[in-house]
Amino acid sequence: SASLRTMAHFLDSLRCGADIATAPYKILKEWGESGMPIPDDNKNAKSSALSLIPYQNLNINQSWREYDLHHELTNKGLEKFATDWNNLIKN
């Protein structure tokens, strides 16, 4: 699971059995301070903070370059990363 921004997202990620998760320190700290609960494996439990991702049939034999990977938040994240990186190497 990537880019978890709320405790609900983090707990749902654990509930779904994610092996790896990326989350801000504040979420990990909050989880630790709450006793590091690990939710029961309850496939019917859904967070109100989450929404369904539409299913798509994909041809897995095509080149990765042919997939539409565009997403507005990805572009913003890449721009911020590049700005942060460039500021780091300038100093």
C-alpha positions in Angstrom: 0.0 0.0 0.0 1.4 3.4 -0.9 0.8 7.0 0.2 -1.4 6.2 3.1 -2.6 9.5 4.5 -5.0 8.6 7.3 -5.2 6.1 10.1 -8.3 4.6 8.5 -6.3 4.0 5.3 -3.4 2.5 7.3 -5.7 0.2 9.2 -7.6 -0.9 6.1 -4.2 -1.6 4.5 -3.3 -3.9 7.4 -6.8 -5.5 7.3 -6.3 -6.3 3.6 -3.0 -8.0 4.3 -0.6 -5.5 2.8 3.0 -6.7 3.2 4.5 -3.2 2.8 3.0 0.2 3.4 4.3 3.8 3.0 2.9 6.3 5.3 4.0 9.6 6.9 5.7 9.4 10.3 2.6 11.0 12.0 0.5 8.1 11.0 3.0 5.5 12.2 3.4 7.4 15.4 -0.4 7.6 15.9 -0.5 3.8 15.3 2.2 3.1 17.7 0.7 5.3 20.4 -2.6 3.5 20.0 -1.0 0.2 20.8 -0.2 -0.9 17.2 -3.6 -2.6 16.6 -3.8 -5.1 13.8 -7.4 -5.3 12.6 -9.0 -8.7 12.2 -9.1 -10.1 8.6 -12.6 -9.0 7.9 -13.2 -8.6 4.2 -16.6 -7.0 4.8 -15.1 -4.1 6.8 -14.8 -1.1 4.7 -13.6 2.4 5.6 -15.8 5.3 4.7 -12.6 7.1 3.6 -12.1 4.6 0.7 -13.7 4.4 -2.6 -13.9 1.6 -5.2 -11.4 1.5 -8.0 -13.1 0.6 -11.3 -11.9 -2.7 -12.7 -10.3 -2.8 -16.1 -9.5 -5.7 -18.4 -5.8 -5.3 -19.4 -3.7 -7.0 -22.0 -0.7 -8.0 -19.9 1.2 -9.0 -23.0 1.6 -5.4 -24.3 4.6 -3.2 -23.5 4.3 -1.2 -20.3 4.7 1.9 -22.5 1.3 1.3 -24.0 -0.5 1.6 -20.6 -2.1 4.9 -19.6 -0.3 5.6 -16.4 -1.2 9.3 -16.2 -2.7 10.6 -13.0 -2.8 14.2 -11.8 -1.5 13.4 -8.3 1.4 11.4 -9.7 2.4 14.4 -11.8 2.2 16.7 -8.8 4.2 14.3 -6.7 6.9 14.0 -9.3 7.1 17.8 -9.6 7.5 18.1 -5.8 10.1 15.4 -5.7 12.1 17.0 -8.5 11.9 20.4 -6.7 12.9 19.0 -3.4 15.8 17.0 -5.0 17.1 20.1 -6.9 16.9 22.2 -3.7 18.9 19.5 -1.9 21.7 19.3 -4.4 22.0 23.1 -4.7 22.8 23.4 -1.0 
